[in-house]
Amino acid sequence: MSLLTHTKPISYLKANAAKIAQELKEDGEHYVITQNGEPAMVVQSVHEYEQTQETLAMLKMLAQSEHDIAQGNTIPADDVIAQLRKRHSL
């Protein structure tokens, strides 16, 4: 997808909202909407938004994990398994 072909003025969004909504559902692309010639917003499908949010959450968890490792906030896997077995009476 080219940002150039999917960049539209806000007047286009107003006049073609239903068409844009259908396109977003079908192809998962997004539109950059401009106002006074400047990028003002991105319009995307709910599915694409949810996927983006899930990706961001995973990246945050990875960053936190890397931080914990760097700080030495870790527990050996054997200890974790032993704790789980004890907790669940296995």
Biopython code that builds the backbone (N, CA, C, O; Angstrom):
import numpy as np
from Bio.PDB.StructureBuilder import StructureBuilder

atoms = [
    (1, "MET", "N", (0.837, -1.175, 0.000)),
    (1, "MET", "CA", (0.000, 0.000, 0.000)),
    (1, "MET", "C", (0.879, 1.234, 0.000)),
    (1, "MET", "O", (1.867, 1.313, 0.730)),
    (2, "SER", "N", (0.511, 2.179, -0.815)),
    (2, "SER", "CA", (1.236, 3.433, -0.886)),
    (2, "SER", "C", (0.501, 4.486, -0.073)),
    (2, "SER", "O", (-0.706, 4.674, -0.223)),
    (3, "LEU", "N", (1.242, 5.167, 0.789)),
    (3, "LEU", "CA", (0.608, 6.246, 1.544)),
    (3, "LEU", "C", (0.082, 7.327, 0.611)),
    (3, "LEU", "O", (-0.916, 7.984, 0.906)),
    (4, "LEU", "N", (0.755, 7.505, -0.502)),
    (4, "LEU", "CA", (0.341, 8.528, -1.451)),
    (4, "LEU", "C", (-1.050, 8.235, -2.002)),
    (4, "LEU", "O", (-1.876, 9.143, -2.096)),
    (5, "THR", "N", (-1.325, 6.979, -2.368)),
    (5, "THR", "CA", (-2.632, 6.653, -2.946)),
    (5, "THR", "C", (-3.715, 6.545, -1.885)),
    (5, "THR", "O", (-4.901, 6.625, -2.206)),
    (6, "HIS", "N", (-3.339, 6.369, -0.661)),
    (6, "HIS", "CA", (-4.323, 6.283, 0.415)),
    (6, "HIS", "C", (-4.282, 7.503, 1.328)),
    (6, "HIS", "O", (-4.673, 7.428, 2.493)),
    (7, "THR", "N", (-3.815, 8.606, 0.804)),
    (7, "THR", "CA", (-3.864, 9.868, 1.528)),
    (7, "THR", "C", (-4.958, 10.697, 0.897)),
    (7, "THR", "O", (-4.924, 10.988, -0.299)),
    (8, "LYS", "N", (-5.926, 11.073, 1.706)),
    (8, "LYS", "CA", (-7.091, 11.794, 1.191)),
    (8, "LYS", "C", (-7.407, 12.973, 2.115)),
    (8, "LYS", "O", (-7.123, 12.925, 3.312)),
    (9, "PRO", "N", (-7.995, 14.026, 1.551)),
    (9, "PRO", "CA", (-8.413, 15.148, 2.389)),
    (9, "PRO", "C", (-9.644, 14.773, 3.215)),
    (9, "PRO", "O", (-10.372, 13.838, 2.881)),
    (10, "ILE", "N", (-9.857, 15.504, 4.274)),
    (10, "ILE", "CA", (-10.981, 15.204, 5.161)),
    (10, "ILE", "C", (-12.306, 15.316, 4.432)),
    (10, "ILE", "O", (-13.266, 14.638, 4.799)),
    (11, "SER", "N", (-12.382, 16.159, 3.405)),
    (11, "SER", "CA", (-13.621, 16.270, 2.623)),
    (11, "SER", "C", (-13.945, 14.950, 1.917)),
    (11, "SER", "O", (-15.115, 14.599, 1.767)),
    (12, "TYR", "N", (-12.911, 14.219, 1.482)),
    (12, "TYR", "CA", (-13.121, 12.909, 0.860)),
    (12, "TYR", "C", (-13.693, 11.927, 1.881)),
    (12, "TYR", "O", (-14.599, 11.155, 1.567)),
    (13, "LEU", "N", (-13.169, 11.959, 3.087)),
    (13, "LEU", "CA", (-13.684, 11.089, 4.147)),
    (13, "LEU", "C", (-15.151, 11.397, 4.418)),
    (13, "LEU", "O", (-15.969, 10.485, 4.537)),
    (14, "LYS", "N", (-15.481, 12.666, 4.516)),
    (14, "LYS", "CA", (-16.869, 13.057, 4.779)),
    (14, "LYS", "C", (-17.808, 12.585, 3.677)),
    (14, "LYS", "O", (-18.907, 12.103, 3.951)),
    (15, "ALA", "N", (-17.369, 12.727, 2.434)),
    (15, "ALA", "CA", (-18.226, 12.382, 1.298)),
    (15, "ALA", "C", (-18.274, 10.887, 1.003)),
    (15, "ALA", "O", (-19.214, 10.419, 0.361)),
    (16, "ASN", "N", (-17.276, 10.129, 1.463)),
    (16, "ASN", "CA", (-17.170, 8.713, 1.103)),
    (16, "ASN", "C", (-16.993, 7.790, 2.302)),
    (16, "ASN", "O", (-16.353, 6.744, 2.189)),
    (17, "ALA", "N", (-17.540, 8.156, 3.421)),
    (17, "ALA", "CA", (-17.323, 7.384, 4.647)),
    (17, "ALA", "C", (-17.740, 5.917, 4.496)),
    (17, "ALA", "O", (-17.004, 5.023, 4.913)),
    (18, "ALA", "N", (-18.893, 5.667, 3.913)),
    (18, "ALA", "CA", (-19.362, 4.283, 3.767)),
    (18, "ALA", "C", (-18.444, 3.492, 2.841)),
    (18, "ALA", "O", (-18.129, 2.334, 3.117)),
    (19, "LYS", "N", (-18.018, 4.113, 1.747)),
    (19, "LYS", "CA", (-17.118, 3.456, 0.801)),
    (19, "LYS", "C", (-15.790, 3.131, 1.478)),
    (19, "LYS", "O", (-15.263, 2.029, 1.325)),
    (20, "ILE", "N", (-15.256, 4.082, 2.219)),
    (20, "ILE", "CA", (-13.986, 3.870, 2.918)),
    (20, "ILE", "C", (-14.123, 2.751, 3.941)),
    (20, "ILE", "O", (-13.246, 1.894, 4.049)),
    (21, "ALA", "N", (-15.222, 2.754, 4.692)),
    (21, "ALA", "CA", (-15.444, 1.707, 5.698)),
    (21, "ALA", "C", (-15.451, 0.333, 5.042)),
    (21, "ALA", "O", (-14.871, -0.613, 5.574)),
    (22, "GLN", "N", (-16.100, 0.220, 3.895)),
    (22, "GLN", "CA", (-16.151, -1.060, 3.188)),
    (22, "GLN", "C", (-14.765, -1.474, 2.722)),
    (22, "GLN", "O", (-14.381, -2.634, 2.871)),
    (23, "GLU", "N", (-14.010, -0.533, 2.157)),
    (23, "GLU", "CA", (-12.652, -0.835, 1.700)),
    (23, "GLU", "C", (-11.766, -1.283, 2.855)),
    (23, "GLU", "O", (-10.968, -2.209, 2.708)),
    (24, "LEU", "N", (-11.904, -0.636, 3.986)),
    (24, "LEU", "CA", (-11.093, -0.997, 5.149)),
    (24, "LEU", "C", (-11.405, -2.417, 5.605)),
    (24, "LEU", "O", (-10.502, -3.168, 5.973)),
    (25, "LYS", "N", (-12.678, -2.783, 5.579)),
    (25, "LYS", "CA", (-13.069, -4.134, 5.973)),
    (25, "LYS", "C", (-12.530, -5.170, 4.994)),
    (25, "LYS", "O", (-12.113, -6.256, 5.396)),
    (26, "GLU", "N", (-12.541, -4.830, 3.715)),
    (26, "GLU", "CA", (-12.159, -5.792, 2.682)),
    (26, "GLU", "C", (-10.657, -5.992, 2.566)),
    (26, "GLU", "O", (-10.194, -7.129, 2.469)),
    (27, "ASP", "N", (-9.889, -4.914, 2.573)),
    (27, "ASP", "CA", (-8.464, -5.062, 2.285)),
    (27, "ASP", "C", (-7.535, -4.737, 3.441)),
    (27, "ASP", "O", (-6.324, -4.920, 3.316)),
    (28, "GLY", "N", (-8.053, -4.266, 4.549)),
    (28, "GLY", "CA", (-7.221, -4.042, 5.728)),
    (28, "GLY", "C", (-6.261, -2.879, 5.620)),
    (28, "GLY", "O", (-5.443, -2.673, 6.517)),
    (29, "GLU", "N", (-6.340, -2.111, 4.542)),
    (29, "GLU", "CA", (-5.464, -0.952, 4.397)),
    (29, "GLU", "C", (-5.950, 0.167, 5.308)),
    (29, "GLU", "O", (-7.006, 0.066, 5.932)),
    (30, "HIS", "N", (-5.186, 1.200, 5.371)),
    (30, "HIS", "CA", (-5.613, 2.365, 6.150)),
    (30, "HIS", "C", (-5.489, 3.612, 5.297)),
    (30, "HIS", "O", (-4.796, 3.616, 4.280)),
    (31, "TYR", "N", (-6.156, 4.656, 5.714)),
    (31, "TYR", "CA", (-6.098, 5.943, 5.028)),
    (31, "TYR", "C", (-5.451, 6.969, 5.940)),
    (31, "TYR", "O", (-5.703, 7.002, 7.145)),
    (32, "VAL", "N", (-4.611, 7.807, 5.344)),
    (32, "VAL", "CA", (-4.101, 8.984, 6.035)),
    (32, "VAL", "C", (-5.006, 10.123, 5.588)),
    (32, "VAL", "O", (-5.132, 10.399, 4.394)),
    (33, "ILE", "N", (-5.630, 10.779, 6.553)),
    (33, "ILE", "CA", (-6.556, 11.868, 6.261)),
    (33, "ILE", "C", (-5.867, 13.191, 6.571)),
    (33, "ILE", "O", (-5.290, 13.379, 7.642)),
    (34, "THR", "N", (-5.943, 14.099, 5.608)),
    (34, "THR", "CA", (-5.301, 15.400, 5.790)),
    (34, "THR", "C", (-6.345, 16.472, 6.090)),
    (34, "THR", "O", (-7.514, 16.363, 5.721)),
    (35, "GLN", "N", (-5.882, 17.489, 6.757)),
    (35, "GLN", "CA", (-6.712, 18.669, 7.023)),
    (35, "GLN", "C", (-5.827, 19.875, 6.761)),
    (35, "GLN", "O", (-4.747, 20.001, 7.338)),
    (36, "ASN", "N", (-6.284, 20.751, 5.895)),
    (36, "ASN", "CA", (-5.489, 21.907, 5.465)),
    (36, "ASN", "C", (-4.142, 21.469, 4.894)),
    (36, "ASN", "O", (-3.130, 22.145, 5.083)),
    (37, "GLY", "N", (-4.136, 20.327, 4.191)),
    (37, "GLY", "CA", (-2.932, 19.846, 3.532)),
    (37, "GLY", "C", (-1.937, 19.122, 4.419)),
    (37, "GLY", "O", (-0.905, 18.658, 3.935)),
    (38, "GLU", "N", (-2.223, 19.016, 5.695)),
    (38, "GLU", "CA", (-1.328, 18.353, 6.649)),
    (38, "GLU", "C", (-1.954, 17.057, 7.142)),
    (38, "GLU", "O", (-3.166, 17.007, 7.354)),
    (39, "PRO", "N", (-1.157, 16.002, 7.332)),
    (39, "PRO", "CA", (-1.707, 14.762, 7.897)),
    (39, "PRO", "C", (-2.345, 15.042, 9.260)),
    (39, "PRO", "O", (-1.735, 15.661, 10.131)),
    (40, "ALA", "N", (-3.584, 14.572, 9.427)),
    (40, "ALA", "CA", (-4.309, 14.838, 10.667)),
    (40, "ALA", "C", (-4.700, 13.562, 11.407)),
    (40, "ALA", "O", (-4.777, 13.555, 12.635)),
    (41, "MET", "N", (-4.948, 12.484, 10.663)),
    (41, "MET", "CA", (-5.381, 11.250, 11.315)),
    (41, "MET", "C", (-5.165, 10.063, 10.401)),
    (41, "MET", "O", (-4.945, 10.205, 9.198)),
    (42, "VAL", "N", (-5.233, 8.894, 11.003)),
    (42, "VAL", "CA", (-5.203, 7.641, 10.258)),
    (42, "VAL", "C", (-6.517, 6.936, 10.533)),
    (42, "VAL", "O", (-6.948, 6.830, 11.682)),
    (43, "VAL", "N", (-7.144, 6.462, 9.490)),
    (43, "VAL", "CA", (-8.393, 5.712, 9.617)),
    (43, "VAL", "C", (-8.089, 4.286, 9.203)),
    (43, "VAL", "O", (-7.566, 4.039, 8.117)),
    (44, "GLN", "N", (-8.427, 3.333, 10.094)),
    (44, "GLN", "CA", (-8.163, 1.931, 9.801)),
    (44, "GLN", "C", (-9.302, 1.082, 10.328)),
    (44, "GLN", "O", (-10.124, 1.549, 11.117)),
    (45, "SER", "N", (-9.348, -0.154, 9.894)),
    (45, "SER", "CA", (-10.409, -1.061, 10.343)),
    (45, "SER", "C", (-10.195, -1.428, 11.803)),
    (45, "SER", "O", (-9.088, -1.321, 12.331)),
    (46, "VAL", "N", (-11.255, -1.854, 12.435)),
    (46, "VAL", "CA", (-11.164, -2.294, 13.827)),
    (46, "VAL", "C", (-10.222, -3.488, 13.934)),
    (46, "VAL", "O", (-9.440, -3.582, 14.880)),
    (47, "HIS", "N", (-10.295, -4.389, 12.977)),
    (47, "HIS", "CA", (-9.420, -5.572, 12.991)),
    (47, "HIS", "C", (-7.954, -5.153, 12.968)),
    (47, "HIS", "O", (-7.154, -5.644, 13.764)),
    (48, "GLU", "N", (-7.599, -4.248, 12.058)),
    (48, "GLU", "CA", (-6.216, -3.773, 11.975)),
    (48, "GLU", "C", (-5.805, -3.041, 13.252)),
    (48, "GLU", "O", (-4.675, -3.187, 13.718)),
    (49, "TYR", "N", (-6.713, -2.264, 13.811)),
    (49, "TYR", "CA", (-6.426, -1.557, 15.061)),
    (49, "TYR", "C", (-6.133, -2.553, 16.185)),
    (49, "TYR", "O", (-5.170, -2.389, 16.934)),
    (50, "GLU", "N", (-6.965, -3.578, 16.295)),
    (50, "GLU", "CA", (-6.760, -4.591, 17.336)),
    (50, "GLU", "C", (-5.425, -5.306, 17.150)),
    (50, "GLU", "O", (-4.715, -5.553, 18.125)),
    (51, "GLN", "N", (-5.082, -5.638, 15.921)),
    (51, "GLN", "CA", (-3.796, -6.293, 15.662)),
    (51, "GLN", "C", (-2.634, -5.375, 16.049)),
    (51, "GLN", "O", (-1.647, -5.830, 16.628)),
    (52, "THR", "N", (-2.751, -4.114, 15.736)),
    (52, "THR", "CA", (-1.707, -3.150, 16.106)),
    (52, "THR", "C", (-1.564, -3.076, 17.620)),
    (52, "THR", "O", (-0.448, -3.061, 18.140)),
    (53, "GLN", "N", (-2.687, -3.030, 18.327)),
    (53, "GLN", "CA", (-2.646, -2.955, 19.785)),
    (53, "GLN", "C", (-2.020, -4.212, 20.387)),
    (53, "GLN", "O", (-1.250, -4.125, 21.344)),
    (54, "GLU", "N", (-2.348, -5.380, 19.831)),
    (54, "GLU", "CA", (-1.758, -6.628, 20.314)),
    (54, "GLU", "C", (-0.256, -6.649, 20.076)),
    (54, "GLU", "O", (0.506, -7.095, 20.933)),
    (55, "THR", "N", (0.170, -6.169, 18.917)),
    (55, "THR", "CA", (1.596, -6.102, 18.610)),
    (55, "THR", "C", (2.312, -5.179, 19.585)),
    (55, "THR", "O", (3.381, -5.518, 20.093)),
    (56, "LEU", "N", (1.732, -4.022, 19.846)),
    (56, "LEU", "CA", (2.332, -3.086, 20.799)),
    (56, "LEU", "C", (2.424, -3.692, 22.196)),
    (56, "LEU", "O", (3.422, -3.508, 22.893)),
    (57, "ALA", "N", (1.383, -4.412, 22.601)),
    (57, "ALA", "CA", (1.405, -5.050, 23.924)),
    (57, "ALA", "C", (2.525, -6.079, 24.010)),
    (57, "ALA", "O", (3.224, -6.159, 25.020)),
    (58, "MET", "N", (2.694, -6.868, 22.948)),
    (58, "MET", "CA", (3.776, -7.860, 22.937)),
    (58, "MET", "C", (5.143, -7.181, 22.986)),
    (58, "MET", "O", (6.034, -7.634, 23.704)),
    (59, "LEU", "N", (5.312, -6.107, 22.234)),
    (59, "LEU", "CA", (6.580, -5.382, 22.243)),
    (59, "LEU", "C", (6.873, -4.804, 23.628)),
    (59, "LEU", "O", (8.020, -4.800, 24.076)),
    (60, "LYS", "N", (5.832, -4.319, 24.301)),
    (60, "LYS", "CA", (6.015, -3.799, 25.660)),
    (60, "LYS", "C", (6.437, -4.909, 26.619)),
    (60, "LYS", "O", (7.299, -4.709, 27.475)),
    (61, "MET", "N", (5.816, -6.090, 26.465)),
    (61, "MET", "CA", (6.195, -7.217, 27.322)),
    (61, "MET", "C", (7.633, -7.639, 27.067)),
    (61, "MET", "O", (8.363, -7.954, 28.007)),
    (62, "LEU", "N", (8.046, -7.648, 25.805)),
    (62, "LEU", "CA", (9.428, -7.995, 25.479)),
    (62, "LEU", "C", (10.400, -6.975, 26.071)),
    (62, "LEU", "O", (11.441, -7.343, 26.616)),
    (63, "ALA", "N", (10.060, -5.711, 25.961)),
    (63, "ALA", "CA", (10.926, -4.662, 26.512)),
    (63, "ALA", "C", (11.022, -4.803, 28.034)),
    (63, "ALA", "O", (12.101, -4.650, 28.605)),
    (64, "GLN", "N", (9.888, -5.095, 28.691)),
    (64, "GLN", "CA", (9.905, -5.279, 30.143)),
    (64, "GLN", "C", (10.728, -6.499, 30.518)),
    (64, "GLN", "O", (11.453, -6.478, 31.512)),
    (65, "SER", "N", (10.621, -7.562, 29.732)),
    (65, "SER", "CA", (11.402, -8.771, 29.999)),
    (65, "SER", "C", (12.892, -8.503, 29.868)),
    (65, "SER", "O", (13.688, -8.934, 30.702)),
    (66, "GLU", "N", (13.258, -7.787, 28.813)),
    (66, "GLU", "CA", (14.669, -7.445, 28.634)),
    (66, "GLU", "C", (15.174, -6.580, 29.793)),
    (66, "GLU", "O", (16.305, -6.743, 30.252)),
    (67, "HIS", "N", (14.334, -5.669, 30.255)),
    (67, "HIS", "CA", (14.697, -4.819, 31.397)),
    (67, "HIS", "C", (14.879, -5.672, 32.651)),
    (67, "HIS", "O", (15.846, -5.498, 33.392)),
    (68, "ASP", "N", (13.945, -6.592, 32.885)),
    (68, "ASP", "CA", (14.042, -7.475, 34.054)),
    (68, "ASP", "C", (15.316, -8.312, 34.003)),
    (68, "ASP", "O", (15.990, -8.479, 35.019)),
    (69, "ILE", "N", (15.646, -8.836, 32.829)),
    (69, "ILE", "CA", (16.866, -9.639, 32.689)),
    (69, "ILE", "C", (18.094, -8.786, 32.985)),
    (69, "ILE", "O", (19.003, -9.216, 33.696)),
    (70, "ALA", "N", (18.115, -7.582, 32.439)),
    (70, "ALA", "CA", (19.253, -6.683, 32.672)),
    (70, "ALA", "C", (19.393, -6.325, 34.153)),
    (70, "ALA", "O", (20.506, -6.120, 34.638)),
    (71, "GLN", "N", (18.273, -6.251, 34.870)),
    (71, "GLN", "CA", (18.294, -5.915, 36.288)),
    (71, "GLN", "C", (18.521, -7.139, 37.177)),
    (71, "GLN", "O", (18.667, -7.010, 38.393)),
    (72, "GLY", "N", (18.550, -8.309, 36.574)),
    (72, "GLY", "CA", (18.750, -9.530, 37.342)),
    (72, "GLY", "C", (17.490, -10.028, 38.021)),
    (72, "GLY", "O", (17.569, -10.850, 38.933)),
    (73, "ASN", "N", (16.334, -9.551, 37.598)),
    (73, "ASN", "CA", (15.057, -9.966, 38.181)),
    (73, "ASN", "C", (14.545, -11.209, 37.472)),
    (73, "ASN", "O", (13.545, -11.164, 36.755)),
    (74, "THR", "N", (15.240, -12.317, 37.680)),
    (74, "THR", "CA", (14.867, -13.568, 37.038)),
    (74, "THR", "C", (14.835, -14.686, 38.071)),
    (74, "THR", "O", (15.403, -14.573, 39.157)),
    (75, "ILE", "N", (14.160, -15.760, 37.705)),
    (75, "ILE", "CA", (14.084, -16.953, 38.549)),
    (75, "ILE", "C", (14.441, -18.137, 37.653)),
    (75, "ILE", "O", (13.920, -18.235, 36.542)),
    (76, "PRO", "N", (15.301, -19.022, 38.098)),
    (76, "PRO", "CA", (15.627, -20.194, 37.287)),
    (76, "PRO", "C", (14.372, -21.004, 36.944)),
    (76, "PRO", "O", (13.461, -21.125, 37.764)),
    (77, "ALA", "N", (14.331, -21.555, 35.735)),
    (77, "ALA", "CA", (13.166, -22.311, 35.263)),
    (77, "ALA", "C", (12.836, -23.473, 36.189)),
    (77, "ALA", "O", (11.660, -23.750, 36.429)),
    (78, "ASP", "N", (13.839, -24.153, 36.709)),
    (78, "ASP", "CA", (13.587, -25.278, 37.609)),
    (78, "ASP", "C", (12.835, -24.830, 38.851)),
    (78, "ASP", "O", (11.950, -25.537, 39.333)),
    (79, "ASP", "N", (13.184, -23.654, 39.371)),
    (79, "ASP", "CA", (12.490, -23.125, 40.553)),
    (79, "ASP", "C", (11.034, -22.803, 40.241)),
    (79, "ASP", "O", (10.150, -23.073, 41.055)),
    (80, "VAL", "N", (10.781, -22.231, 39.079)),
    (80, "VAL", "CA", (9.413, -21.899, 38.677)),
    (80, "VAL", "C", (8.585, -23.169, 38.542)),
    (80, "VAL", "O", (7.446, -23.220, 39.007)),
    (81, "ILE", "N", (9.144, -24.186, 37.913)),
    (81, "ILE", "CA", (8.429, -25.453, 37.740)),
    (81, "ILE", "C", (8.127, -26.080, 39.093)),
    (81, "ILE", "O", (7.031, -26.597, 39.308)),
    (82, "ALA", "N", (9.077, -26.037, 39.990)),
    (82, "ALA", "CA", (8.855, -26.585, 41.337)),
    (82, "ALA", "C", (7.749, -25.822, 42.056)),
    (82, "ALA", "O", (6.913, -26.429, 42.726)),
    (83, "GLN", "N", (7.736, -24.510, 41.925)),
    (83, "GLN", "CA", (6.688, -23.701, 42.566)),
    (83, "GLN", "C", (5.313, -24.036, 41.994)),
    (83, "GLN", "O", (4.337, -24.136, 42.737)),
    (84, "LEU", "N", (5.237, -24.208, 40.680)),
    (84, "LEU", "CA", (3.961, -24.550, 40.048)),
    (84, "LEU", "C", (3.475, -25.923, 40.472)),
    (84, "LEU", "O", (2.288, -26.116, 40.733)),
    (85, "ARG", "N", (4.396, -26.879, 40.542)),
    (85, "ARG", "CA", (4.022, -28.232, 40.977)),
    (85, "ARG", "C", (3.502, -28.206, 42.406)),
    (85, "ARG", "O", (2.506, -28.858, 42.722)),
    (86, "LYS", "N", (4.172, -27.459, 43.264)),
    (86, "LYS", "CA", (3.742, -27.373, 44.662)),
    (86, "LYS", "C", (2.369, -26.700, 44.752)),
    (86, "LYS", "O", (1.493, -27.162, 45.482)),
    (87, "ARG", "N", (2.190, -25.610, 44.009)),
    (87, "ARG", "CA", (0.943, -24.864, 44.053)),
    (87, "ARG", "C", (-0.235, -25.699, 43.556)),
    (87, "ARG", "O", (-1.352, -25.565, 44.056)),
    (88, "HIS", "N", (0.017, -26.558, 42.574)),
    (88, "HIS", "CA", (-1.065, -27.354, 41.991)),
    (88, "HIS", "C", (-1.034, -28.809, 42.449)),
    (88, "HIS", "O", (-1.691, -29.666, 41.859)),
    (89, "SER", "N", (-0.276, -29.078, 43.492)),
    (89, "SER", "CA", (-0.196, -30.408, 44.095)),
    (89, "SER", "C", (0.121, -31.492, 43.067)),
    (89, "SER", "O", (-0.540, -32.529, 43.021)),
    (90, "LEU", "N", (1.122, -31.245, 42.258)),
    (90, "LEU", "CA", (1.501, -32.243, 41.226)),
    (90, "LEU", "C", (2.736, -32.987, 41.653)),
    (90, "LEU", "O", (3.210, -33.861, 40.928)),
]
sb = StructureBuilder()
sb.init_structure("model")
sb.init_model(0)
sb.init_chain("A")
sb.init_seg("    ")
for serial, (resi, resn, name, xyz) in enumerate(atoms, 1):
    if name == "N":
        sb.init_residue(resn, " ", resi, " ")
    sb.init_atom(name, np.array(xyz, "f"), 0.0, 1.0, " ", f" {name:<3s}", serial, name[0])
structure = sb.get_structure()
